[in-house]
Amino acid sequence: MSHHTEKRLEQYREKRDLSRSSEPEGGAAKGSDSPVFVIQKHDASNLHYDFRLAVDGVLKSWAVPKGPSTDPREKRLAIATEDHPLDYAAFEGVIPEGEYGGGTVLIWDRGTYENITRKEDGLQPMQQALAQGHALIWLDGEKISGGYALQRIDDDEDQWLLIKMDDDEADARRNPVSTEPASVATGRDLDEIEEDEGG
C-alpha cells in the first residue's frame, strides 16, 4: 500500500478501535479491471446507507440517509465521510456498541462502476471530478444500475446529491430500498446478521 493511501486512511483508523471491531484495517482488495462500488446498509444511531466508490486506492464514501433511488426526480442527500480502505467493500457484520459507527452493517448492493464524467477534452479523471464537485458514474450492480450523478451542494458541510440519471435503467415505480432489504452477499437481513454475529 502506498504512503499516499496510508495517509488518506489515517482518519478512518483514528476513529476506530480495530482490536474491538471486526472492520478491516485496510489491506489490498482483490483486483478487478473495473473499479468497484458498494452500498452498505448501516443500522447505527440512525439507519442510513453508505455509498462507496473505489478511487485511487481508497473507497470514497458518502452517508445517504434515505438510500439510493431509481427515480430521476428524487434527489437523495449524500454526506461525504472519511475515506475507507478498499477491503471495507467486503465488510458485513456488527460494529460493537460504543465504537465509532456502532451497529449492524449489511452489503445492500455491490458491483463495478465506470466513470462517465466528460469534459470538452474527453473523460475527466474521477479524483478530479470529485474534487470539482460533480461526477457522473455508470453503476453495474445487482440491485441498481445505470447512470448516477454526484453533485456537491454545500462545500462547508461536504453535502452532495446522489441523483439517478434518466436512462433505460431509471424506474420511478421501483423502490429497491424498501422492497429489497436483504444482503447481496449472504441473503441475510439486518436482524439475522445481528443474531449471527452480534452474539
C-alpha positions, -999 to +999 in steps of 0.1 A: +000+000+000+014+034-009+023+060+016-003+083-001-031+057+006-018+051+041-021+089+048-056+090+035-067+062+058-054+078+090-087+094+098-105+060+093-081+043+117-081+071+143-119+068+146-119+031+153-106+006+179-098-021+154-089-045+182-126-044+192-143-041+159-141-067+131-139-039+105-108-043+082-076-024+090-071-018+053-051-041+031-053-046-007-086-056-021-090-083-047-081-069-081-107-061-107-104-045-141-132-020-133-133-001-101-158-014-075-187+003-057-206-009-027-237+003-009-238-008+028-269-005+048-258+006+083-280+005+113-260+028+135-276+056+157-296+064+125-303+038+098-286+050+066-268+037+035-231+042+029-223+047-008-186+039-016-166+042-048-131+028-053-110+058-064-071+059-063-066+032-037-094+040-013-131+039-010-145+075-013-176+074+009-209+091+015-237+085+040-270+085+022-298+088+048-326+075+026-305+053+003-303+055-035-333+059-057-341+046-092-363+077-098-345+106-116-369+131-099-356+120-064-325+139-053-310+120-024-288+138+001-253+122+004-229+135+032-192+128+025-175+108+052-138+097+056-121+075+030-123+038+038-099+010+029-107-009-003-113-042+016-141-025+035-162-033+004-165-069+016-173-060+053-206-072+067-211-077+104-216-059+137-195-030+149-196-032+187-218-008+207-198+022+219-174+021+189-175+046+161-204+037+138-216+010+163-243-012+148-250-037+121-236-034+085-251-052+056-239-053+020-270-039+003-256-038-032-222-041-050-207-043-084-184-023-107-187+012-120-174+033-148-165+069-148-186+087-174-177+123-164-169+141-197-154+175-203-147+192-236-113+175-238-126+140-230-130+119-199-122+137-166-103+116-140-126+105-111-104+121-084-105+154-104-143+152-110-150+147-073-126+175-063-146+198-086-178+186-070-195+169-100-191+133-111-211+111-134-209+073-130-224+042-146-232+015-120-234-021-128-248-036-095-271-064-085-299-041-074-292-008-090-275+001-123-272+028-149-261+064-147-259+084-114-248+119-108-229+130-076-233+168-072-218+187-043-242+213-030-225+226+002-187+228+004-186+236+041-208+206+052-195+185+023-230+177+013-238+162-021-268+149-040-270+114-055-293+115-085-304+088-109-299+098-145-328+095-168-318+064-188-331+029-196-323+018-160-345+046-145-377+034-129-399+057-108-421+028-097-393+008-082-383+014-046-354-011-040-345+003-006-378-009+008-386-039-014-351-055-015-337-052+021-315-083+021-277-085+017-265-093-018-236-111-002-254-135+022-291-130+017-295-120+053-313-090+067-300-067+095-317-088+123-302-121+110-267-105+108-271-091+143-282-126+156-254-144+138-226-121+147-237-098+175-238-127+200 
